[in-house]
């Protein structure tokens, strides 16, 4: 909205507004807008949750230290979602289909999480919406988004179905999948990421910290993939993406603005979610964050690099898969409790120690993911 106003209406009359034509300016504006919104409406929002008695239900089989958290306001992810959506609508070019796709999946996954949280709050238990029903809806939404990528001609046809391995040259070493298989693959990336973030959301600030790091990493990926800056090399003039041997995807610079909004909204929420948390994000937050990160990986052609940058989420999900598989096949547990952060709780680690150490692991993985830009 503001982008349209500044770019199309006022820029010819007020020359200083032309600075908002540049994605770099709007990246900063989006992050600041989302962050300030979080700070401005956060206290009011938390009080509203308290007044409506929207409190967290604690699992009976979880660590006993969590009992004191019962009744802490939940569904705080609605604040993240609101700040992200407002920031995106204000500063992104809304004619960009990549932004609209990312926003669509993020909002719908947030709505699925909201329904799950609402069911938990009204029923006063931790079950919520049936897991099978939730997964069916998530896969349907993600598959619809993937299908639109091809049939809506959002991507250049020669790039649409290609997948790049980390540390390789996109134009020489990527491989192409059949359309139906890429739709399934892309949907799996999005749904898997959403549920991995959901599993990680078990301690104060544990999920939002790595989500912020993922948003910042994909901001860089999106900007580099879409920017038209030309570099003169021995092989001749090249855009930045070609120089780094990654896919050049026109329009992804607008996705960088979406990432900035996600980054700012995440930092704003962390202010209230850090230990001891004033509010929990709930499924409305974890599913929308995971859906957004999964879509960013697909839309920037970093589906497999996501295994690195989102490695902490992968570890959390794998710990659950290993635990369930081991118990069903051998009747024994590998971990004291899954996801793995609860394992360390039951080993006697203090909650802040687990959170900070997991953040550090996530930061290292984000740096490794950025390293794939040069090591190709």
C-alpha positions in Angstrom: 0.0 0.0 0.0 2.7 2.5 1.0 4.9 1.2 -1.8 2.1 1.9 -4.3 1.5 5.3 -2.8 5.1 6.4 -2.7 6.1 4.8 -6.0 3.1 5.5 -8.2 1.5 8.6 -6.7 3.8 10.8 -4.7 7.3 10.0 -6.0 7.0 12.4 -9.0 6.0 15.2 -6.7 8.3 14.5 -3.7 11.6 13.3 -5.1 12.9 12.1 -1.7 10.2 9.4 -1.7 11.9 7.7 -4.7 14.2 6.0 -2.2 11.3 3.6 -1.5 11.5 2.3 -5.0 14.6 0.4 -3.9 14.0 -3.0 -2.2 16.9 -2.4 0.2 15.0 0.6 1.7 11.8 -1.3 2.0 13.6 -4.2 3.6 14.6 -1.9 6.4 11.1 -0.4 6.5 9.4 -3.7 6.7 11.6 -5.0 9.6 11.1 -1.8 11.6 7.4 -1.6 11.0 6.8 -5.2 12.2 9.1 -4.7 15.2 7.4 -1.4 16.3 4.0 -2.9 15.8 4.9 -5.8 18.1 6.1 -3.4 20.8 3.1 -1.1 20.4 0.3 -3.6 20.5 2.0 -6.5 22.3 1.1 -5.5 25.9 -2.5 -4.8 25.0 -2.7 -8.1 23.1 -1.3 -10.1 26.0 -3.8 -8.5 28.4 -6.7 -9.3 26.1 -5.6 -13.0 26.1 -5.4 -12.9 29.9 -8.9 -11.3 30.2 -10.4 -14.0 28.0 -8.6 -16.7 30.0 -6.9 -18.1 26.9 -4.2 -20.0 28.8 -1.9 -22.9 27.9 -2.8 -26.4 28.8 0.2 -28.5 30.1 0.8 -32.1 29.1 0.5 -34.5 32.1 3.4 -36.6 30.8 5.7 -33.6 30.3 8.5 -32.4 32.6 7.1 -31.4 36.1 8.8 -28.0 35.9 6.3 -27.1 33.2 3.3 -27.2 35.6 4.0 -23.7 36.8 3.5 -22.5 33.2 -0.2 -23.6 33.2 -2.5 -20.7 32.4 0.2 -18.6 30.6 -1.6 -16.9 27.7 -1.2 -18.8 24.4 -2.1 -18.1 20.7 0.5 -15.3 20.8 1.5 -16.3 17.3 -1.5 -14.2 16.2 0.7 -11.2 17.0 3.5 -12.4 14.8 1.0 -13.1 12.0 -0.7 -9.7 12.3 2.6 -7.8 12.3 4.0 -9.8 9.4 0.8 -9.3 7.3 0.6 -5.6 7.9 4.3 -5.1 7.2 4.0 -7.1 4.0 0.9 -5.2 2.8 2.5 -1.9 3.5 5.9 -2.4 1.9 5.8 -5.2 -0.7 4.8 -4.9 -4.3 1.5 -6.7 -4.1 1.5 -7.5 -7.8 4.4 -9.9 -7.1 3.0 -13.4 -7.2 5.8 -14.9 -5.1 4.9 -12.6 -2.2 1.2 -13.4 -2.5 1.9 -17.1 -2.5 4.2 -16.9 0.5 1.6 -14.8 2.3 -1.3 -17.1 1.3 0.4 -20.2 2.7 1.5 -18.4 5.9 -1.9 -17.0 6.7 -3.8 -20.3 5.9 -1.3 -22.3 8.0 -1.8 -19.8 10.7 -5.6 -20.3 10.5 -5.1 -24.0 10.8 -3.0 -23.5 13.9 -5.6 -21.0 15.3 -8.3 -23.6 14.9 -6.2 -26.2 16.7 -5.4 -23.7 19.5 -9.0 -22.7 19.9 -10.1 -26.3 20.2 -7.5 -26.9 22.9 -8.5 -23.8 24.8 -12.3 -24.5 24.6 -11.9 -28.2 25.4 -9.3 -27.6 28.1 -7.0 -30.3 26.9 -3.9 -30.7 24.7 -5.4 -32.7 21.8 -7.0 -30.0 19.7 -7.9 -30.8 16.0 -7.2 -34.4 14.8 -3.7 -34.7 13.5 -4.8 -36.5 10.4 -7.3 -33.8 9.5 -4.8 -31.1 10.1 -2.1 -32.8 7.9 -4.7 -33.4 5.1 -5.6 -29.7 5.0 -1.9 -28.7 5.2 -0.9 -30.9 2.3 -3.9 -29.7 0.2 -3.0 -26.0 0.8 0.7 -26.6 0.1 0.0 -28.7 -3.0 -2.3 -26.0 -4.4 0.4 -23.4 -3.9 3.0 -25.7 -5.7 0.6 -26.3 -8.6 0.0 -22.6 -9.0 3.8 -22.1 -9.4 3.8 -24.1 -12.6 0.3 -23.6 -14.1 0.4 -19.9 -13.2 3.7 -19.3 -14.9 5.2 -17.7 -11.8 8.7 -19.0 -12.6 10.7 -19.2 -15.8 9.8 -22.5 -17.3 13.4 -23.6 -17.6 13.9 -23.3 -13.8 10.5 -24.3 -12.4 11.1 -28.0 -11.9 14.8 -28.0 -11.1 16.3 -28.9 -7.7 19.8 -27.8 -6.7 22.0 -29.8 -4.3 23.9 -27.7 -1.7 27.5 -26.8 -2.7 26.8 -27.3 -6.4 26.3 -25.1 -9.5 22.6 -24.7 -10.2 23.1 -24.3 -14.0 25.3 -27.4 -14.3 24.5 -29.8 -11.5 20.8 -29.3 -10.7 18.3 -32.0 -11.8 14.7 -31.8 -13.0 11.8 -33.5 -11.5 8.5 -34.4 -13.2 5.8 -31.8 -12.4 3.7 -34.1 -10.3 6.7 -35.2 -8.3 7.9 -31.6 -7.7 4.4 -30.7 -6.5 4.6 -33.6 -4.0 8.2 -32.7 -3.0 7.4 -29.0 -2.6 4.3 -29.7 -0.5 6.4 -32.1 1.7 9.0 -29.4 2.3 6.3 -26.9 3.4 4.3 -29.2 5.6 7.4 -30.9 7.0 8.9 -27.5 8.0 5.6 -26.3 9.5 5.3 -29.4 11.7 9.0 -29.4 12.6 8.7 -25.8 13.9 5.6 -26.9 15.8 7.5 -29.7 17.5 10.3 -27.3 18.4 7.9 -25.0 20.2 8.2 -26.5 23.6 10.3 -24.1 25.6 10.2 -20.3 26.1 11.7 -18.7 23.0 13.1 -22.0 21.6 11.2 -21.9 18.3 11.1 -18.2 17.6 14.9 -17.8 18.0 15.8 -20.1 15.1 12.8 -18.8 13.1 14.4 -15.3 13.2 17.7 -16.7 12.0 16.0 -18.6 9.2 14.1 -15.4 8.2 17.4 -13.5 8.1 19.1 -16.2 6.1 16.4 -16.5 3.5 16.3 -12.7 3.3 19.9 -12.8 1.9 19.1 -15.8 -0.4 16.0 -14.1 -1.8 17.8 -10.7 -2.4 20.8 -12.3 -4.1 18.6 -14.5 -6.3 16.5 -11.6 -7.6 18.8 -8.6 -7.6 19.8 -7.4 -11.1 23.2 -6.0 -10.1 25.8 -6.9 -12.7 29.3 -8.0 -11.9 32.1 -7.9 -14.5 34.1 -11.2 -14.4 36.6 -12.9 -16.6 33.7 -14.7 -18.3 32.0 -11.3 -18.9 29.1 -9.4 -17.2 27.0 -11.6 -14.9 24.3 -10.9 -12.4 25.0 -11.7 -8.8 23.1 -15.0 -8.8 24.9 -16.3 -11.9 28.2 -15.3 -10.3 27.4 -17.3 -7.2 26.0 -20.3 -9.3 22.5 -20.1 -7.9 19.2 -19.7 -9.8 18.4 -16.2 -10.9 14.7 -15.7 -10.0 13.3 -12.3 -11.0 10.9 -11.0 -8.3 12.5 -12.6 -5.3 13.8 -9.3 -4.1 10.2 -8.6 -3.0 10.4 -11.9 -1.0 13.3 -10.4 0.9 10.9 -7.7 2.1 8.5 -10.4 3.3 11.5 -12.0 5.1 12.3 -8.7 6.7 8.8 -8.4 8.0 9.1 -12.0 9.4 12.4 -11.1 11.0 11.0 -8.0 12.7 7.8 -9.6 13.9 9.9 -12.5 15.3 12.2 -10.2 17.3 9.2 -8.3 18.5 7.5 -11.5 19.7 10.7 -12.7 21.3 10.5 -9.7 23.6 7.5 -11.3 25.3 8.3 -14.9 24.7 11.8 -15.0 26.2 12.3 -16.9 29.4 10.1 -16.7 31.5 7.5 -16.3 28.8 4.7 -13.8 29.1 2.9 -15.4 26.2 3.3 -18.6 24.1 3.0 -18.6 20.4 0.8 -21.7 20.1 0.1 -23.6 16.9 -1.1 -20.4 15.2 2.5 -19.1 15.5 4.5 -22.3 14.9 2.5 -23.5 11.9 2.5 -20.1 10.2 6.2 -19.6 10.9 7.0 -23.1 9.6 4.8 -22.6 6.5 6.5 -19.3 5.7 10.0 -20.8 6.1 9.1 -23.8 4.0 7.7 -21.6 1.2 10.7 -19.3 1.3 12.9 -22.4 0.7 10.9 -23.5 -2.3 10.4 -20.0 -3.8 14.2 -19.3 -3.6 15.2 -22.7 -4.9 16.8 -23.7 -1.6 14.7 -26.7 -0.8 17.6 -28.9 0.2 19.7 -26.1 1.8 16.7 -25.8 4.2 18.1 -29.0 5.8 21.1 -27.0 6.8 19.6 -23.6 7.7 16.6 -25.2 9.4 18.8 -28.0 10.8 17.6 -27.5 14.4 14.0 -28.1 13.3 15.2 -31.2 11.4 16.9 -32.5 14.6 13.8 -31.9 16.7 11.5 -33.7 14.1 14.0 -36.6 13.7 14.1 -37.1 17.5 10.3 -37.7 17.5 10.5 -40.0 14.5 13.3 -42.1 16.1 11.6 -42.2 19.4 8.2 -43.4 18.0 9.9 -45.8 15.6 12.1 -47.4 18.3 9.2 -47.7 20.7 6.9 -49.4 18.1 9.5 -51.8 16.8 11.6 -52.6 19.9 9.4 -51.4 22.8 12.2 -49.2 24.0 12.8 -45.4 24.0 16.0 -43.8 22.7 15.5 -40.5 24.5 14.0 -39.9 27.9 11.4 -37.9 26.2 10.9 -36.5 22.7 11.2 -33.9 21.2 14.9 -33.8 22.1 14.8 -30.6 24.1 12.6 -32.4 26.7 15.3 -35.1 26.9 17.8 -32.6 28.1 15.3 -31.1 30.5 14.9 -34.6 32.1 18.7 -34.9 32.3 18.7 -31.9 34.6 19.6 -29.1 32.2 18.1 -25.7 33.1 15.6 -24.4 30.6 17.5 -21.2 29.7 20.7 -23.3 29.1 18.9 -25.5 26.6 17.3 -22.6 24.8 20.5 -20.6 24.4 22.6 -23.6 23.3 20.0 -24.6 20.7 20.0 -21.0 19.5 23.8 -21.2 19.1 23.5 -24.4 17.1 20.9 -22.7 14.9 23.2 -19.7 14.4 26.0 -22.0 13.3 23.8 -23.8 10.9 22.6 -20.5 9.4 26.2 -19.5 8.8 26.9 -22.8 7.2 23.9 -22.4 4.9 25.2 -18.9 3.9 28.6 -20.6 3.2 27.0 -22.6 0.5 26.8 -19.4 -1.6 30.6 -19.4 -2.0 31.5 -23.1 -1.7 30.1 -24.3 -5.1 
